[in-house]
Amino acid sequence: MEKNIDWGNLGFGYSKTDFRYVSNYKDGRWDSGIITKDSNIVLNECACVLQYAQTCFEGLKAYRTADNKVVCFRPDLNAKRMADTAKRLEMPPFPEDRFVNAVVEVVKANIDWVPPYGSGATLYIRPYMFGSDPIMGVKPANEYQFRIFTAPVGPYFKGGAKPITLRIPDFDRAAPLGTGHVKAGLNYAMSLHAIVDAHNQGYNENMYLDSATRTKIEETGGANIIFVTKDNKVVTPKSSTILPSITRRSLMYVAEKYLGLQAEEREIYKEELSEFKECALCGTAAVLSPVGKVVDHGKEISFPSGMEKMGEVTQKLYDTLTGIQMGRIEAPEGWIKEIG
């Protein structure tokens, strides 16, 4: 039954849908999993997730294409990234094929919550996992729960993506041999003070440097970064402490294979910022968010693309990737998972 929702005025936030997926890990194995209407989680007061933050998550979207199919974008890569994260956190990986099947199952169950094509809205999908049994000493849990909930969301930027301002903070995002390369909840907890501080000072986000030398660009609190050089090469930072963004990986492929541009992942030094003509953040929620300027302790570095709109190359990347996602442009094999 079609939902009575003003799709065009949805914000980007949680709203409860009808069904979610739940699977429990106990005695060394994952159970078969269920679709349930119960959105509540009951935990012991000493549950490992509450004491030692043993939790991780993913984020992806389902949406309707131009020919009214419901699809997801590269869910197999989310499955692999969550498995990699689980291993780093000493959690039992949820099998990758079951992850994709669970995404399909939960979207099918909530199919009426998938917004119509052209509304700008999507169905956000949040798989997550946590240690669920009581753990007092510092050690991994013995039992885990894997869940997926969904929520219809509006476009990340209402009225179009206006370029944002980043600052280079005095905070570090990730330790050199830490957990910056996995999608652990604890990474985001660590970034909360820094983002609130940035907002209080009038900036949209933090552009973090590598914590070992504080000379190289890494990423922001919630997104990878791409740059465009004056000769139209697409460049992104290379670091062992950056989260491997599925959107970034896809954009680099699009730059080379669809737009005929050079695309390079390499170390990028802070001193190079003034040499780029465009900059943008990339991630699931917004795809690309243009950056107009970076402020480094009072020194402003403004990109020639300006503070009014996306840069020319960034716009082409955005249009091409969203065209692939929405079925207007033919996708590379395996990129689109059809659901219904």
N, C-alpha and C positions, 0 to 999 in steps of 0.2 A: 504493500500500500504506500502510495507516495506521501512523503512527510510534508506537513504544512510549515515550511521553513522559508524565511526570506533569505535565500541563498546569497543574494548580492550584498547583504549587510552583515554577514557573519564575521566575527572577529577571529583572531588566532588564539584560541583557548580551549579548555576542556569542556565538553558537554557530553553527557551520558548517552550512549546508544543502547540498543536492545541486548546485544550479546557480546560475550568475550570468551577467549579460549584460555583454558587452564590445564597444565600438566604438572604432576608432582614427581620428584625424584626421591626415592627411598630404597634402602637396602641395595644400593648399587645399580639401580635401573630407573628409567623414566616410565611412568605409566602411560596408558594409551591416550590420555587427554580427553577433555570434554568441552563442548560449547555450553556456556551457562548464562543465565540472566543475572546471577548474583555478582554485583560489582564490589562487594566488600571482602576484605582480607582479614582473617582472624589469626593473630600471632601471639606466641608466648612473649611475656615481657622481656625475656632474655634472648630473644631470637637474634641470630648472628647478624642479620642485616641491621638491626637496631643498635647493636653494640659495636660492630667493627666494619660497618658500611660495605659488606660483601654483596654488591649489587652492580648490575650492568644493564644497558638498554640499547635499543635501536630506534630508528625513526624512518618511516617511508610513507608513501601515499598511494591511494587508489583514486582513480578518476575516470570520467567518461571521455572517450575519444570522439573525433569528428563523426565517426560512423556509429556512435552510441554503444561501443563496447566498453566494458569495465575492465581496466587493466592496472597493473603495478609496474614500476620501473626497476628492473634489475634486483629483485628480492633475493636472488641467490648470493649476491655480494653482501647484503645485510646479514644473511645466514652465516656466511664465512667469517665476516668481521666479528659477529657475536661469538662464534666458536673460538676465534683467536683471543677475544677479550676474556672469555670464560677460562681458558687455559692459563692466562696470565694471572687471574684472580683465584686460581685453584678451585674452580667450579667445574662441574661436569658439563661439557658442551652439549647443548641441545642439538640432536642430529640435523644436519643442514637440509636434507630432503624433507624432514618432518617440519622444520621451520617454515619452508616455502608452502607446504601443504596446509599448515595451520593458518598462515596468512590468507591463503585462498579460502579456507573454510570460514574464517571469521568475517571476511569481506562479503562472502556469499550470504552469510547469516544476517548481515547488516546492509544488504544491497540497496534497500530503500533510502539509506542515509548517504549514498554516494551522490554528490551534487550533479546537476545537469551540465552538459558540455556548454562552455561559453560563459558560465556564471563566475568564473575566476576562483570558485571554491573547490575543495578536494576533501576526501576522507583521509584524515591523518591516521596512521597505524603505528602503535607503540608496543613493540615486543619488549619484554623485560624479564629479568631473572634475579632471584635473591636467595640468600641463605635463610632458611625458615625455622630450623630447630634451635633450642636453647644452647648457647655456647658461652661459657664463662671465661675459660682461658683463651688466650689469643691463638686461635687456630681456625681452619676452615670449618664450615658447617658440615653436617652429615646428610642433611635433607635440604632440598631446594624446591622452589616453585618457579615455573616458567609461565608467563601470562602474556596475552595480547589484548589490548583494548583499542577501540577506534573512536574518533571524534570528528565530526564535520568541521572544517575550518575555512575561513575566508582567506583571501590573498594576504601574504605576509605584509605587503605594503599596500594600504588602501590609497587609491588615487595615483598609483604608479610609484616607481622606485626613485625617490629623490636621493642624490648622493649624500653620503653620511660623512661624519668627521671621526677619525680615530685618534687616540693618543697613545704614545709609548709610555707605559706605566713603570713604576718602580717595583712592581710585583712580578714574580715568575709564575708561569703557567705549569711547567712540568720540569722535573729533575732529569738530568742527562740519561740516567739509566732507570728512570721511573716508569710511570704508566701513561705518559702523554700519547702514546700510539694506540691505546685501546679506549673503548667507549665505556669507561667505568664511571659510575655515579660520583665517586669521590673527586674526580677531576673537576666536575661542575660545581660541587660544593666549595672547592678551593677558589673557584673563580667568582663566587657571588660577591664577596666584599669588594673585589677589584672593579666589578661592573657597576655596583651601586656607587662606589667612589667616583668612577668615570662619569656616570649620569649626573651626580651631584655637582660636578665641575663643568657640565655642559657638553660632554662628549658622548657619542653614540656607543662606542666600544673601545676595547683595548687592543692594540697591536703588540703582541708579546715578542720579545727577543729570546734568543737561546739563553738559557740560564747559566751555561758554562762560561761564555765569553761576553754575553750581552752585546754582540756586534752583528748578529744575523737575524733576519726576519723569520718568524715561525708561523703563527696563526693568531686568530682572536680567541675569545673565550668559547665561542660556539661555532666557528666556521673557519675553513681554509681560505687562503688568499691567492688571487692570481693578479699578475701584472701584464701590461702590454708595453713593449718597447716602442721607441720612435719609428723603428722600421717594421712594426706590426708583428713582432715575435711574441707569442704567448708564453710567459715564464711563471713558474710557481716554485715556492721554496722547497728544498729537499732537506729533510731532517728525520732522524730516528725517533724524535719525540712529537711529531705531528700526527694527528689522527688521519688515517688514509680515507679521505672523503670520496664517496662513490660519485657524487656530483662533479667533483674536481677531475677525477679520472675520466669521466664521460666527456667533460668539456675539453680536456686536452686531446682526446680522440677526435671530437667534432672539429676542433681547430685545424688539425692536420688533415683528416680524411674528407671532411665536408667543405671546409673553407680554404684549404690549400695553404694554411699558414704554418710556419715553424712553431713547434711547441717543445718546451724544454723544462725539465725539473732539475733545479740546481740550487746550490747555496746562494742566498741573496743577502748582501750586506746592507746594513742600515744606510751607509753612505750612498748607495745606489738609488735610493728612493726618488731623488730629484731628477733622475735620468729617465724615469718611466712616464709615459703619456696617459696611461689609464691604470686604474686599480679597482678591484672588486672583491667582495667576499662571496664564497660559494658554499651552498649546502642545500639540504632537502627542502627546508621551509620556504626559502625565497628564490632558490636556484642561483641567482646572481644579485648582489646588492652593490651598486656602484659606490665607490669611495671618492669624495671630492678632495679631501686633504687629510694629512697626518700632522699632529702636533707633537713635537719632541721637546718636552720641557721648555715650552714657550716659543720654540722655533717652528714656524709653519712651513710645511712642504705641500704646496698645492699642485694637483695634477692638471695638465692642460685641458683635460676633458671637462673640467669645471664643476660647479655646484648645482647645475640646473637639470642635467639629464645624464643618462648612461653615455659612456664613450662609444664611438662608432664601432670598434671591434667588439667591445663588451656586448653591445646591442645585437650584433650579428650572432655572437655565441649564444646569447639568451634566446633569440628568435629561433635559431636552429635546434637547440636542445629541447625547448618547449614544443617546437613543431614535431620533433621525433616522439616526445612523450605523448602528445595529444593526437597522434596519428595523421598529422598533415604532411609529414615528411617520412619517407621510408626509413625504418630503424635498422641498425645492424642486427645480425642474427643473435637471438637470445636476450635482447635488451628488454623486450616487452613481454610480460607475463599476462596472458589473457585470463580473465576470471569469469566473465559472463556478459 
